[in-house]
Amino acid sequence: MQVLDTAAAGMFAAADRLSASAQRTAAWGLEQSQAEQKVDLAHEAVEQVSAKTDFKANAAVAKTADEMMGALLDMKV
């Protein structure tokens, strides 16, 4: 089903965004030789909440598609 593929891709993308943001947040307190990259903790918090919301939305799409497929199969039986 194309819907499940799309939802799975969205969940993977959200998980990648969350992981990248977590890594940037973890590196915030470390001394870095490259001072051109400053970590904005407020932006990272928003990014993490946004990624979590995106993941939940895509999971809901996958669940709904699964329920719809189940209902369709129940009608055929």
C-alpha positions, 0 to 999 in steps of 0.5 A: 500500500502506498499510504503505508510506504509514505507514512513509514518514510515520514516516520523515518524522516521524523526520527532522523530529524529528532536524532540530528537535533539531539546530537546538536543539543548534546554537543552544545556544551562541548568546546568546539574548534569551529565557532561558526556553528552555534547551537540555538537551544530554543530552536532545537527544542522546537525541532524536537517537538516538531519531529515528535509531532510529525512522527505521531501524525505519520503513525496515526496515518499508518494505523488508520490505513491498517484499520481501513485495510482490515475493514475492507478485508472483513467485507470481502470475507 
